[in-house]
Amino acid sequence: MQRLRAKTAGLARRQRGVRSRVSGTAERPRLRVTRTNANIYAQLIDDVSGNTMASASSIDGELRAALKSGADREAAKVVGEALGRRALEAGVTEVVFDRGGRLYHGRVQALADGARSAGLKF
């Protein structure tokens, strides 16, 4: 296994801790949030079958035009709303939130609020 720098090793440890407690099913998939310095991504994942049911990100063509940056709270809220709409189209109303080892604060919280405003429950 590659050696990780201290910062990424801590993040990886926290991600493993969250994933040990959170699992998604077809009825209640896992809403996974991935945050980078430039963009934010979200997926609905059925861990039983290993399928991604819906996804949205700040690099999607339809969302990118409406955003001035992919790395701010406004972009995260728009991505959350888009994911919520796509989830409802796929027949999903309830999800389990996987914050990916990040604090529930800032962009992660804005994405969750956007998904809730679109109709997802978690």
Backbone as ProteinMPNN parsed JSONL, in Angstrom:
{"seq_chain_A": "MQRLRAKTAGLARRQRGVRSRVSGTAERPRLRVTRTNANIYAQLIDDVSGNTMASASSIDGELRAALKSGADREAAKVVGEALGRRALEAGVTEVVFDRGGRLYHGRVQALADGARSAGLKF", "coords_chain_A": {"N_chain_A": [[0.841, -1.186, 0.0], [0.45, 2.221, -0.756], [2.228, 4.879, 0.801], [0.594, 7.356, 2.58], [0.246, 10.885, 2.802], [0.172, 12.761, 5.875], [-2.166, 14.357, 6.143], [-3.986, 13.348, 4.209], [-4.064, 10.753, 5.093], [-5.39, 10.928, 7.527], [-7.908, 11.773, 6.639], [-8.645, 9.53, 5.124], [-8.83, 7.64, 7.171], [-10.996, 8.662, 8.659], [-12.993, 8.453, 6.691], [-13.2, 5.662, 6.444], [-14.228, 5.101, 8.966], [-16.772, 6.327, 8.866], [-17.918, 4.857, 6.764], [-18.021, 2.347, 7.92], [-20.209, 2.462, 9.506], [-22.319, 3.28, 7.897], [-24.518, 2.261, 5.391], [-26.011, 1.651, 2.231], [-29.177, 0.769, 0.72], [-31.43, -0.52, -1.83], [-33.912, 0.591, -1.281], [-33.286, 2.611, 0.474], [-30.85, 4.38, -0.372], [-27.298, 5.211, -0.152], [-26.2, 8.481, 0.22], [-23.538, 9.823, -1.065], [-21.03, 12.185, -0.574], [-18.508, 13.902, -2.204], [-15.871, 16.049, -1.918], [-13.805, 18.366, -3.451], [-11.068, 20.69, -3.955], [-11.816, 22.2, -6.134], [-14.348, 21.364, -7.077], [-17.584, 19.792, -6.391], [-19.134, 16.698, -5.7], [-21.833, 14.341, -5.865], [-23.433, 11.27, -5.132], [-25.936, 8.712, -5.363], [-25.927, 5.651, -3.938], [-26.451, 2.191, -4.147], [-25.47, -0.076, -2.005], [-25.791, -2.805, -1.747], [-26.197, -3.973, -4.289], [-24.223, -2.624, -5.596], [-24.623, -0.502, -7.342], [-24.792, 2.754, -8.866], [-27.341, 4.946, -8.408], [-28.177, 7.543, -8.969], [-26.626, 10.66, -9.825], [-24.858, 13.763, -9.366], [-22.976, 16.696, -10.094], [-20.73, 19.513, -9.798], [-19.535, 19.788, -12.215], [-21.229, 18.981, -14.171], [-22.764, 19.518, -17.315], [-25.221, 20.966, -17.579], [-25.411, 22.18, -15.086], [-23.023, 23.546, -14.746], [-23.071, 25.841, -16.357], [-24.757, 27.529, -14.965], [-23.381, 28.144, -12.688], [-20.985, 30.187, -11.01], [-18.705, 29.338, -9.839], [-17.371, 26.141, -9.038], [-16.781, 25.512, -6.507], [-17.998, 26.563, -4.182], [-20.404, 27.407, -1.574], [-22.846, 27.995, -2.77], [-22.738, 26.593, -5.202], [-22.677, 23.999, -4.17], [-25.216, 23.815, -3.015], [-26.86, 23.994, -5.302], [-26.058, 21.663, -6.636], [-26.928, 19.756, -4.778], [-29.727, 20.182, -4.924], [-30.171, 19.423, -7.591], [-29.42, 16.725, -7.464], [-31.377, 15.824, -5.712], [-33.718, 16.161, -7.27], [-33.159, 14.338, -9.349], [-33.054, 11.99, -7.883], [-35.696, 11.734, -6.989], [-36.914, 11.319, -9.458], [-35.89, 8.813, -9.966], [-37.271, 7.369, -8.156], [-36.597, 7.45, -5.466], [-36.924, 8.422, -2.131], [-35.957, 8.512, 0.462], [-32.777, 8.658, 2.028], [-29.472, 7.668, 3.176], [-27.049, 9.546, 4.723], [-23.755, 10.098, 3.713], [-21.005, 11.634, 4.603], [-18.412, 11.452, 3.89], [-16.112, 11.526, 5.554], [-15.674, 14.181, 5.998], [-16.321, 17.241, 7.832], [-19.652, 18.043, 8.888], [-20.4, 20.678, 7.635], [-20.255, 23.883, 6.075], [-19.709, 23.472, 2.635], [-20.516, 20.776, 2.474], [-22.704, 20.691, 4.192], [-24.347, 22.554, 2.874], [-24.896, 21.188, 0.485], [-26.395, 19.042, 1.51], [-28.587, 20.46, 2.563], [-29.649, 21.488, 0.18], [-30.429, 19.103, -1.099], [-32.377, 18.25, 0.691], [-34.238, 20.321, 0.388], [-35.157, 19.736, -2.138], [-36.686, 17.553, -1.689], [-35.726, 15.149, -0.595], [-35.387, 12.85, 2.149], [-33.582, 12.596, 5.122]], "CA_chain_A": [[0.0, 0.0, 0.0], [1.23, 3.457, -0.8], [2.231, 5.707, 2.0], [-0.187, 8.574, 2.415], [0.661, 12.004, 3.636], [-0.564, 12.796, 7.14], [-3.482, 14.949, 5.974], [-4.86, 12.42, 3.492], [-4.21, 9.549, 5.917], [-6.454, 11.226, 8.486], [-9.178, 11.764, 5.907], [-8.948, 8.131, 4.794], [-9.247, 6.987, 8.415], [-12.356, 9.116, 8.967], [-13.881, 7.867, 5.686], [-13.433, 4.265, 6.823], [-15.106, 5.105, 10.135], [-18.135, 6.628, 8.421], [-18.406, 3.747, 5.942], [-18.289, 1.179, 8.751], [-21.508, 2.665, 10.137], [-23.33, 3.701, 6.929], [-24.648, 1.405, 4.222], [-27.221, 1.963, 1.492], [-29.926, -0.301, 0.065], [-32.218, -0.014, -2.95], [-34.992, 1.415, -0.736], [-32.679, 3.772, 1.141], [-29.446, 4.388, -0.796], [-26.327, 6.071, 0.528], [-25.869, 9.725, -0.487], [-22.105, 10.031, -0.871], [-20.545, 13.507, -0.962], [-17.073, 14.016, -2.401], [-15.547, 17.463, -2.044], [-12.428, 18.692, -3.806], [-10.844, 22.13, -3.898], [-12.409, 22.874, -7.287], [-15.698, 20.908, -7.393], [-18.267, 18.94, -5.422], [-19.804, 15.599, -6.376], [-22.739, 13.586, -5.007], [-23.969, 10.061, -5.75], [-26.799, 7.817, -4.606], [-25.327, 4.349, -4.165], [-27.029, 0.987, -3.553], [-24.3, -0.872, -1.646], [-26.086, -4.233, -1.865], [-25.927, -4.375, -5.67], [-23.059, -1.894, -6.085], [-25.027, 0.394, -8.428], [-25.046, 4.17, -8.635], [-28.709, 5.171, -8.85], [-28.249, 8.908, -9.498], [-25.455, 11.444, -9.458], [-24.815, 15.166, -9.795], [-21.724, 17.341, -9.708], [-20.582, 20.88, -10.276], [-18.987, 19.777, -13.57], [-22.29, 18.631, -15.118], [-22.943, 20.567, -18.309], [-26.379, 21.82, -17.304], [-25.195, 22.938, -13.852], [-21.823, 24.379, -14.855], [-23.407, 27.134, -16.952], [-25.445, 28.356, -13.984], [-22.514, 28.392, -11.54], [-19.785, 30.989, -11.274], [-17.603, 28.52, -9.357], [-17.812, 24.831, -8.587], [-16.184, 25.262, -5.191], [-18.547, 27.395, -3.12], [-21.64, 26.892, -0.973], [-23.932, 28.134, -3.747], [-22.616, 25.453, -6.116], [-23.054, 22.79, -3.435], [-26.672, 23.819, -2.87], [-27.422, 23.686, -6.618], [-25.79, 20.243, -6.887], [-27.845, 19.017, -3.901], [-31.074, 20.271, -5.484], [-30.189, 18.608, -8.808], [-29.415, 15.328, -7.055], [-32.698, 15.546, -5.151], [-34.66, 15.99, -8.386], [-32.833, 13.085, -10.048], [-33.419, 10.893, -6.995], [-37.145, 11.583, -7.034], [-37.212, 10.708, -10.747], [-35.509, 7.401, -9.858], [-38.15, 6.738, -7.181], [-35.962, 7.438, -4.138], [-37.344, 9.543, -1.287], [-35.177, 8.513, 1.693], [-31.379, 8.295, 1.835], [-28.558, 7.689, 4.317], [-26.047, 10.549, 4.349], [-22.343, 9.744, 3.894], [-20.288, 12.894, 4.42], [-17.091, 11.149, 3.363], [-15.029, 11.886, 6.458], [-15.612, 15.644, 6.161], [-17.237, 17.794, 8.815], [-20.953, 18.476, 8.395], [-20.223, 22.126, 7.749], [-19.864, 24.51, 4.81], [-20.239, 22.943, 1.376], [-21.194, 19.503, 2.713], [-23.996, 21.038, 4.767], [-25.133, 23.213, 1.831], [-25.388, 20.144, -0.417], [-27.451, 18.325, 2.226], [-29.754, 21.343, 2.616], [-30.21, 21.521, -1.16], [-31.118, 17.832, -1.339], [-33.6, 18.259, 1.505], [-35.209, 21.256, -0.21], [-35.708, 19.1, -3.325], [-37.633, 16.537, -1.271], [-35.13, 13.956, 0.0], [-35.473, 12.784, 3.609], [-32.492, 11.91, 5.84]], "C_chain_A": [[0.882, 1.243, 0.0], [1.164, 4.178, 0.527], [1.474, 6.991, 1.701], [0.391, 9.671, 3.285], [-0.248, 12.087, 4.851], [-1.977, 13.331, 6.958], [-4.438, 13.98, 5.285], [-5.034, 11.121, 4.269], [-5.315, 9.751, 6.945], [-7.82, 11.213, 7.832], [-9.589, 10.336, 5.577], [-9.428, 7.366, 6.023], [-10.68, 7.376, 8.781], [-13.361, 8.553, 7.97], [-14.21, 6.419, 6.035], [-14.37, 4.179, 8.022], [-16.551, 5.364, 9.762], [-18.706, 5.443, 7.662], [-18.67, 2.488, 6.767], [-19.662, 1.263, 9.395], [-22.633, 2.925, 9.148], [-23.328, 2.755, 5.741], [-25.982, 1.696, 3.559], [-27.855, 0.726, 0.888], [-30.703, 0.303, -1.093], [-33.336, 0.901, -2.449], [-34.464, 2.703, -0.117], [-31.195, 3.818, 0.803], [-28.601, 5.364, 0.013], [-26.054, 7.289, -0.344], [-24.431, 10.064, -0.131], [-21.694, 11.399, -1.389], [-19.026, 13.455, -1.062], [-16.761, 15.469, -2.697], [-14.073, 17.596, -2.408], [-12.263, 20.204, -3.716], [-11.581, 22.865, -5.002], [-13.869, 22.524, -7.525], [-16.299, 20.129, -6.232], [-19.094, 17.925, -6.194], [-20.72, 14.9, -5.374], [-23.296, 12.407, -5.796], [-24.941, 9.393, -4.801], [-26.365, 6.4, -4.945], [-26.108, 3.275, -3.422], [-25.863, 0.049, -3.269], [-24.54, -2.373, -1.787], [-25.746, -4.718, -3.272], [-24.713, -3.661, -6.258], [-23.367, -0.938, -7.216], [-25.139, 1.83, -7.962], [-26.403, 4.483, -9.232], [-28.891, 6.548, -9.473], [-26.987, 9.638, -9.064], [-25.612, 12.867, -9.97], [-23.48, 15.735, -9.342], [-21.677, 18.743, -10.29], [-19.934, 20.935, -11.648], [-20.003, 19.291, -14.603], [-22.527, 19.805, -16.051], [-24.083, 21.516, -17.994], [-26.197, 22.664, -16.048], [-24.046, 23.918, -13.974], [-22.138, 25.768, -15.397], [-24.044, 28.085, -15.936], [-24.557, 28.753, -12.807], [-21.341, 29.277, -11.918], [-18.541, 30.253, -10.807], [-18.166, 27.176, -8.919], [-17.417, 24.545, -7.162], [-16.713, 26.194, -4.115], [-19.863, 26.805, -2.631], [-22.807, 26.967, -1.945], [-23.917, 26.961, -4.725], [-23.053, 24.167, -5.423], [-24.567, 22.698, -3.28], [-27.343, 23.45, -4.191], [-27.222, 22.205, -6.955], [-26.718, 19.382, -6.028], [-29.266, 19.024, -4.43], [-31.202, 19.405, -6.735], [-30.22, 17.123, -8.455], [-30.771, 14.936, -6.481], [-33.741, 15.323, -6.234], [-34.425, 14.666, -9.1], [-33.196, 11.877, -9.2], [-34.921, 10.657, -7.017], [-37.589, 10.972, -8.356], [-36.898, 9.216, -10.727], [-36.358, 6.659, -8.824], [-37.586, 6.645, -5.784], [-36.437, 8.656, -3.357], [-36.537, 9.636, 0.0], [-33.762, 8.028, 1.401], [-30.656, 8.256, 3.179], [-27.406, 8.59, 3.898], [-24.649, 10.075, 4.705], [-21.519, 10.99, 3.579], [-18.841, 12.684, 3.999], [-15.939, 11.567, 4.246], [-14.876, 13.374, 6.668], [-16.573, 16.073, 7.262], [-18.558, 18.178, 8.157], [-21.019, 19.991, 8.584], [-19.906, 22.658, 6.358], [-20.531, 23.885, 3.609], [-20.98, 21.623, 1.558], [-22.592, 19.761, 3.27], [-24.896, 21.701, 3.725], [-25.69, 22.199, 0.844], [-26.528, 19.378, 0.242], [-28.721, 19.166, 2.289], [-30.435, 21.442, 1.256], [-30.976, 20.251, -1.492], [-32.409, 17.75, -0.539], [-34.662, 19.18, 0.899], [-35.842, 20.687, -1.473], [-36.655, 17.962, -2.966], [-37.047, 15.264, -0.689], [-35.229, 14.019, 1.518], [-34.276, 12.004, 4.13], [-32.168, 12.641, 7.103]], "O_chain_A": [[1.915, 1.298, 0.667], [0.182, 4.094, 1.265], [1.703, 7.63, 0.674], [0.948, 9.421, 4.354], [-1.343, 11.524, 4.837], [-2.907, 12.804, 7.567], [-5.574, 13.809, 5.727], [-6.055, 10.45, 4.117], [-6.096, 8.835, 7.203], [-8.782, 10.701, 8.403], [-10.755, 9.973, 5.733], [-10.333, 6.538, 5.926], [-11.481, 6.524, 9.165], [-14.477, 8.207, 8.358], [-15.363, 5.998, 5.935], [-15.213, 3.285, 8.089], [-17.457, 4.707, 10.274], [-19.854, 5.059, 7.887], [-19.465, 1.643, 6.355], [-20.223, 0.241, 9.79], [-23.802, 2.805, 9.516], [-22.282, 2.478, 5.154], [-26.974, 1.959, 4.24], [-27.168, -0.248, 0.579], [-30.641, 1.512, -1.316], [-33.676, 1.88, -3.114], [-35.111, 3.748, -0.177], [-30.365, 3.354, 1.586], [-29.109, 6.21, 0.749], [-25.715, 7.148, -1.519], [-24.145, 10.534, 0.97], [-21.985, 11.734, -2.537], [-18.344, 13.023, -0.133], [-17.324, 16.055, -3.621], [-13.205, 17.013, -1.758], [-13.225, 20.916, -3.429], [-11.937, 24.032, -4.835], [-14.583, 23.323, -8.13], [-15.634, 19.843, -5.236], [-19.686, 18.252, -7.223], [-20.428, 14.867, -4.178], [-23.595, 12.53, -6.984], [-24.798, 9.489, -3.582], [-26.427, 5.989, -6.104], [-26.397, 3.41, -2.233], [-25.322, -0.56, -4.192], [-23.585, -3.136, -1.931], [-25.088, -5.746, -3.437], [-24.222, -4.056, -7.316], [-22.471, -0.588, -7.983], [-25.526, 2.103, -6.826], [-26.605, 4.308, -10.433], [-29.678, 6.705, -10.407], [-26.358, 9.282, -8.067], [-26.392, 13.137, -10.883], [-22.922, 15.308, -8.331], [-22.475, 19.107, -11.153], [-19.789, 22.022, -12.207], [-19.679, 19.198, -15.787], [-22.494, 20.959, -15.623], [-23.937, 22.732, -18.125], [-26.768, 23.75, -15.949], [-24.078, 24.997, -13.381], [-21.551, 26.757, -14.96], [-23.887, 29.302, -16.036], [-24.939, 29.609, -12.009], [-20.771, 29.145, -13.001], [-17.445, 30.502, -11.309], [-19.312, 27.092, -8.479], [-17.681, 23.458, -6.649], [-15.963, 26.583, -3.22], [-20.372, 25.836, -3.194], [-23.67, 26.089, -1.941], [-24.967, 26.401, -5.041], [-23.727, 23.335, -6.03], [-25.137, 21.614, -3.402], [-28.298, 22.673, -4.199], [-28.122, 21.567, -7.501], [-27.24, 18.376, -6.509], [-29.947, 17.999, -4.394], [-32.215, 18.731, -6.926], [-30.957, 16.351, -9.068], [-31.259, 13.834, -6.737], [-34.556, 14.407, -6.135], [-35.375, 13.953, -9.421], [-33.603, 10.846, -9.736], [-35.372, 9.513, -7.059], [-38.538, 10.188, -8.384], [-37.569, 8.435, -11.402], [-36.186, 5.455, -8.633], [-38.053, 5.831, -4.987], [-36.368, 9.783, -3.848], [-36.432, 10.717, 0.582], [-33.569, 7.097, 0.619], [-31.165, 8.748, 4.186], [-26.845, 8.409, 2.818], [-24.381, 9.695, 5.845], [-21.36, 11.353, 2.413], [-18.119, 13.656, 3.775], [-14.88, 11.933, 3.735], [-14.022, 13.796, 7.447], [-17.521, 15.358, 7.585], [-18.578, 18.592, 6.998], [-21.6, 20.503, 9.54], [-19.336, 21.934, 5.542], [-21.756, 23.774, 3.552], [-21.969, 21.372, 0.87], [-23.554, 19.113, 2.858], [-26.097, 21.433, 3.698], [-26.834, 22.329, 0.406], [-27.532, 19.094, -0.411], [-29.817, 18.643, 2.089], [-31.664, 21.477, 1.18], [-32.048, 20.308, -2.096], [-33.417, 17.242, -1.028], [-35.847, 18.849, 0.899], [-36.939, 21.097, -1.852], [-37.358, 17.45, -3.837], [-37.804, 14.367, -0.316], [-35.164, 15.097, 2.108], [-33.98, 10.905, 3.659], [-31.28, 12.224, 7.847]]}, "name": "protein", "num_of_chains": 1, "seq": "MQRLRAKTAGLARRQRGVRSRVSGTAERPRLRVTRTNANIYAQLIDDVSGNTMASASSIDGELRAALKSGADREAAKVVGEALGRRALEAGVTEVVFDRGGRLYHGRVQALADGARSAGLKF"}
